[in-house]
Amino acid sequence: MRVAVIGTGYVGLVAGTCFADAGHTVYCVDNDPTKIEGLKKGVLPIYEPGLDVLVERSVKEGRLFFTTSTPDAVKESEIVFLAVGTPPNEDGTSNLQYLRAASEEVGAAMEAAKTGHRIVVNKSTVPIGSHKTVAGWIAAKTSQPVDVVSNPEFLKEGDALDDFLKPERVVIGTHKKEIYEKMVELYAPFVRQGNPIIWMDPISAEITKYACNSFLATRISFMNELSHLCDATGGDVEAIRKGMATDSRIGKHFLYAGAGYGGSCFPKDVQALLHTGRNLNVDLSIIDAAEEANARQKQVLVKKVKAHFGSDLKGKTFAVLGVAFKPNTDDIREAPALTIMEELLKAGAKVRTFDPVAMEHGKKILEDRVTWTESMYDAADGADAMLLVTEWNEFKNPDLDKLGKKLKGRVIFDGRNIYDPKVMKAKGFTYFGIGRGNANLG
Ligand SMILES: NC(=O)c1ccc[n+]([C@@H]2O[C@H](COP(=O)([O-])OP(=O)(O)OC[C@H]3O[C@@H](n4cnc5c(N)ncnc54)[C@H](O)[C@@H]3O)[C@@H](O)[C@H]2O)c1
């Protein structure tokens, strides 16, 4: 099939590349010429493990094209994906300016080329009812027939290729059987092992995306609140997690207490859903509480630092490990590390930081207010304490003797509970985890 993807960011580039890898012909469009020029030379605008290999292969085999021209891509394609950003406005609502512009450009392109029917697929995460809004924006620019489908994306940055190539499910929101069947044809290569393509109405598809992210955010916030109970009582949240995760009714995912969730999806999608609930007078108090708990959680590591060192941190230096909101991505949107570093600076501290891939993005925000270093040991050099914020693999098994020599204060605040408190203690570190109460026993 011939497919256009408008917006070549984390979602659009992954989706476009995976469709091309499955044998479809794909035109990836972005209105940022630097991104497109880079992609044409094999330079990817994002870090996603394995993506470069797939892009190179599909480009070489003539199935994947990069362009700044929406008209060219829409003319060539029977299915047009919208994968532009829907960032949050100040009040938590979704900013739909990119979606509107892209929709209108698609409509204008259909009109100019008299393309005939097109299926336009909304892959961006959008407010409930947006399939109708998008159809309206397109129809205002063209009299060519169009069907707008809601097809939310569930990929996780860092695991995006696996998630897209072997999705647990694909959700298709359309009222029309023939449109659903076209979408099934498109996705067939990814569900050969029998994972379902779930057909539902567009509104339910739009809500499903928000429901998944809000539910996962709620699980994390639930564990984070339990970690406070552990800190207060001496319980170990890691032991409790294992006790819960082995219950098949609960399952093992998204049960990790930590320094708070971030990223481009959970915070914004939770906010957007809450806003919709408020507008419609629908009480979403559980999700509201999850969001508030997360805002508090992003402060927890700094609170622990202040409890140990005092609230005036002048003259103290902290090593902050990890800038990305999670490992295996360079995405720093809403990253807890940014909040933590800002709070440390506000309290008068100096900050040395390191991240394997996200430092370029981080520099755009923190500039030279922190020291950007070359490794975790370099970050720790002369610091009073180390704060582990993003659980990159390379931080998980440090050479503790080397670290101990570098880290002046031998104090570790483990914001992701990746270190064994007993080992840390045995090596002479003062260790603070998240809800690790009595983890030192035994
Ligand atoms: N990042 C994720 O993990 C993820 C997962 C699931 C869903 N989503 C949703 O998918 C959507 C896209 O997210 P993202 O993270 O890929 O965003 P992104 O910011 O990485 O990419 C969006 C791209 O669209 C381009 N763009 C904007 N307007 C355009 C236009 N008119 N024509 C052509 N290109 C245009 C931008 O230049 C940018 O490259 C959002 O709604 C997001 O909520 C994201």
Ligand as a Chemical Component Dictionary entry (heavy atoms), coordinates in Angstrom:
data_LIG
# 
_chem_comp.id                   LIG 
_chem_comp.type                 NON-POLYMER 
_chem_comp.pdbx_formal_charge   0 
_chem_comp.three_letter_code    LIG 
# 
loop_
_chem_comp_atom.comp_id 
_chem_comp_atom.atom_id 
_chem_comp_atom.alt_atom_id 
_chem_comp_atom.type_symbol 
_chem_comp_atom.charge 
_chem_comp_atom.model_Cartn_x 
_chem_comp_atom.model_Cartn_y 
_chem_comp_atom.model_Cartn_z 
_chem_comp_atom.pdbx_ordinal 
LIG N1  N1  N 0  6.469 10.138 21.635 1  
LIG C1  C1  C 0  5.743 9.109  22.045 2  
LIG O1  O1  O 0  6.236 8.218  22.738 3  
LIG C2  C2  C 0  4.306 8.986  21.648 4  
LIG C3  C3  C 0  3.647 7.749  21.830 5  
LIG C4  C4  C 0  2.316 7.647  21.456 6  
LIG C5  C5  C 0  1.650 8.745  20.943 7  
LIG N2  N2  N 1  2.306 9.932  20.807 8  
LIG C6  C6  C 0  1.562 11.061 20.205 9  
LIG O2  O2  O 0  1.948 11.166 18.843 10 
LIG C7  C7  C 0  1.991 12.549 18.449 11 
LIG C8  C8  C 0  3.369 12.889 17.923 12 
LIG O3  O3  O 0  4.290 12.785 18.990 13 
LIG P1  P1  P 0  5.869 12.815 18.754 14 
LIG O4  O4  O 0  6.484 12.515 20.065 15 
LIG O5  O5  O -1 6.197 11.977 17.585 16 
LIG O6  O6  O 0  6.068 14.369 18.372 17 
LIG P2  P2  P 0  7.381 15.060 17.764 18 
LIG O7  O7  O 0  7.332 16.463 18.246 19 
LIG O8  O8  O 0  8.575 14.211 18.017 20 
LIG O9  O9  O 0  7.130 15.038 16.176 21 
LIG C9  C9  C 0  6.177 15.810 15.507 22 
LIG C10 C10 C 0  6.760 16.207 14.164 23 
LIG O10 O10 O 0  5.748 16.822 13.381 24 
LIG C11 C11 C 0  6.345 17.834 12.603 25 
LIG N3  N3  N 0  5.289 18.731 12.105 26 
LIG C12 C12 C 0  4.537 19.615 12.809 27 
LIG N4  N4  N 0  3.642 20.212 12.008 28 
LIG C13 C13 C 0  3.801 19.683 10.772 29 
LIG C14 C14 C 0  3.185 19.887 9.501  30 
LIG N5  N5  N 0  2.182 20.756 9.352  31 
LIG N6  N6  N 0  3.640 19.182 8.449  32 
LIG C15 C15 C 0  4.654 18.310 8.555  33 
LIG N7  N7  N 0  5.279 18.071 9.732  34 
LIG C16 C16 C 0  4.862 18.748 10.834 35 
LIG C17 C17 C 0  7.358 18.469 13.531 36 
LIG O11 O11 O 0  8.355 19.186 12.852 37 
LIG C18 C18 C 0  7.908 17.221 14.259 38 
LIG O12 O12 O 0  9.048 16.702 13.602 39 
LIG C19 C19 C 0  1.573 13.340 19.684 40 
LIG O13 O13 O 0  0.200 13.578 19.624 41 
LIG C20 C20 C 0  1.892 12.398 20.824 42 
LIG O14 O14 O 0  1.090 12.629 21.940 43 
LIG C21 C21 C 0  3.615 10.071 21.122 44 
# 
loop_
_chem_comp_bond.comp_id 
_chem_comp_bond.atom_id_1 
_chem_comp_bond.atom_id_2 
_chem_comp_bond.value_order 
_chem_comp_bond.pdbx_ordinal 
LIG N1  C1  SING 1  
LIG C1  O1  DOUB 2  
LIG C1  C2  SING 3  
LIG C2  C3  SING 4  
LIG C2  C21 DOUB 5  
LIG C3  C4  DOUB 6  
LIG C4  C5  SING 7  
LIG C5  N2  DOUB 8  
LIG N2  C6  SING 9  
LIG N2  C21 SING 10 
LIG C6  O2  SING 11 
LIG C6  C20 SING 12 
LIG O2  C7  SING 13 
LIG C7  C8  SING 14 
LIG C7  C19 SING 15 
LIG C8  O3  SING 16 
LIG O3  P1  SING 17 
LIG P1  O4  DOUB 18 
LIG P1  O5  SING 19 
LIG P1  O6  SING 20 
LIG O6  P2  SING 21 
LIG P2  O7  DOUB 22 
LIG P2  O8  SING 23 
LIG P2  O9  SING 24 
LIG O9  C9  SING 25 
LIG C9  C10 SING 26 
LIG C10 O10 SING 27 
LIG C10 C18 SING 28 
LIG O10 C11 SING 29 
LIG C11 N3  SING 30 
LIG C11 C17 SING 31 
LIG N3  C12 SING 32 
LIG N3  C16 SING 33 
LIG C12 N4  DOUB 34 
LIG N4  C13 SING 35 
LIG C13 C14 SING 36 
LIG C13 C16 DOUB 37 
LIG C14 N5  SING 38 
LIG C14 N6  DOUB 39 
LIG N6  C15 SING 40 
LIG C15 N7  DOUB 41 
LIG N7  C16 SING 42 
LIG C17 O11 SING 43 
LIG C17 C18 SING 44 
LIG C18 O12 SING 45 
LIG C19 O13 SING 46 
LIG C19 C20 SING 47 
LIG C20 O14 SING 48 
# 
